[in-house]
């Protein structure tokens, strides 16, 4: 397995952001994507997802779960998971905790979700029923025994095939995967820039007024 570059790696934070100024898009706007309500905000790179969905085999759809996440919420998620890791590993240093937490939750200062650049999604059939991709979406490494990793070997052949279908469509559409989370894909953020060799990220974290 190739070495995984975590979000905490200094190479990620060193990538500059040249904000392109694009507005966030509400993916619910025309019903083209199947939107799961589990993380939906009632208040309120769409076209790439539509492209990816068009590349799926007949009878399959993208099931969108989460996109933009305010920096304050991202910080809470990161701190909660770091606290859990500290309780489980009291002998770990602060650096070890930060690195381990970054394997599952992006550090707030560089989080793709807070830039509106990342999506958490999975596959569903024509009736909207979620398919098996080897672990529940958002399962951490401890709960899933590592099955959350995109290239995990402790999943069924069918789940692996579903991940391949999802990954192929999203990659062709220009998104990149964070290898510790099979469901996390992004475009235009610092991690995308590192993975694609882009000189800068298009989007940086922002708070919505």
N, C-alpha and C positions, 0 to 999 in steps of 0.2 A: 504494500500500500504506500502511495506517495506521501511524503511528509505534508501534514496539514498546516497551513499558515493561519494562525488564530487572529481574531480581531485585535487582540492586545499587542500584536507584533509592532514594534516601532516603525517598520516599513509602511504600515497602513496609515498611522498618524502623520507620517512625513509627507504623504501625498497631498499636494495643494488642492484647494477647491476653487474652481473658477465658475461661480454660480451663474447658471444660464438664464435665470429669471423666469423659467416656466412655472405656471400656476399648477397647484395640485388639482387633480381631476377626480371627481366622484365617480367611481367605477359602477355605481348603481344607476347611472344616468339614463341608460336605454335598455337595460335588461339583457344585454348580450352575454354577460358573464353570470354564472350561477354564484350567488353570494351567500355564504354561510352566516347565520346570525350570531354565532357564539362570541364574536369579538366586535360586533357591529356597533358603531357609534351612531346613535339616532340623530345627532346634530349634523350630522353632515359629512407610468409609462404604458396608460390604458391600451393604446393601439398595439403595443408589442404583445400584450396578453391576448388580444383578439387574434393576432397573427398566430401565436402559439396554439390557441384553441383550434384554429383552422387546420393545423397540422396533425391533430389527434386522429386516431382511427375512428371510423363511424361508430356512433353510439357512446362515445366518451366526451366528457366536458371537464373544463377546469372548475374546481370548487374553490373560490376565493374566500379566505378566512380573515386575513388581517393585512393592512397596508400601513398607512401613516400612523406613527405612534409619537405623541408629544415627548420631548426630551425629559420632562418631569416624570412621566410614566415609565420611560425607559430606565431612568435612574432608579426608580423604585424596584423594578423587576431585577435589575442588576444587584442592588444592595440586598434584596431578599434572598437571592440565590447565593450570594457571597456569604451571607450570614448562615445559611443552611450548611454550606461547605465548611465554614469555620467550626460549626458545632460537630460536624462529622469527622473533621480532621484538626483537632486542637493543636497538633504539633506542626502544622503547616505555617510557613511564613506568609506575610502579607502579599509578597510577590507571587507565591504559589497559589494563594487564594484568588488573586486577580486573574492570573493566567487560566486557572481552572474554570472560573466563572465565565471568562470570555469564550470558552469552548461552547457555551450554551446561550449566554446573553451578551450581546455586544456592549462594550463600554459606552456609556452615554455620550461621550464627546465625539465619537466617530460612528455612532449607530446608523446603519442604512435606513431603518424604519423611520427614524426621526428626521430623515431628509426626504421622506416620501419616495425613496428609491427602492424599497424592498417590499416584497409580498410574501406572505405565508399562504401556500395553497396546496391542493391535492387533486385527486381525480374522482370523478363521479360518473355513474352510468347515465343513460338517457333519462332515467326516472329521478335523478338527483340523489341516488344512494351512494354514499361514500365507499370507495374501493379500499381493499387492504393493501397498504404500502409498507407493512412490516412493523410499524409502531403507531401509536396514536400521534397525531400532529401535536407538537409542543411537548412531547415526552422528553424528559431530561436524560442524560447518560446513565444516571443511577437507576431510574425507574425502568428504562428500556434495556438495561444491560448492554448498552452500546448500539442497540438496533436503530437509534436515531441517526447514526452516522450514515451518510449517503451510500458508502460502499461497504456497509456492514455485511458480515458473512453469516450472521445468525438469524436470517429471515428466510421465508419460503421462496421457492422459485417463482411462484406467481407474484409475490410482493416485489421481488427483484425485477420482474418483467414490467410491472406497473411503474416502478421507479424509472426504468429505462425509457418507457414511453413518455412519461412526464418530462424527464430530463432532456430527451432528444428534442421535443417540441420547444421547450423554453430556451435551450441553447441555440437552436436555429434562429429563434426570434431575437437573440442578442443578449439574453440574461445570463448571469453566472450564479452558481450555487455556492453556499457556504457549506463545506463538506461535513460539518458536524450536525447539520440539520437538513435532512432530505427535502423538507418543505420550503426552505428559505431560499429565495431567488431575488436577485437585484440587478439594477441597471443604473449607471451614472454615479454611483457612490465611490468611496475610496477603495473598497474591496474590489469592485468591478474594475476600477482603474488599474489596480495591481495585477489582476488576473488577465486583463486584455492588453496591458502595456500602454494604456493611455497616459498622457502626460499629466493629466489632472482629472479630478472628479467634476461632474457637472452639477451635482447637488450636495449641499451640506445641511446639517441639522438645523431646524428652525422651529420656533414656537408660532402657532397660529394665534392671531389676535381674536 
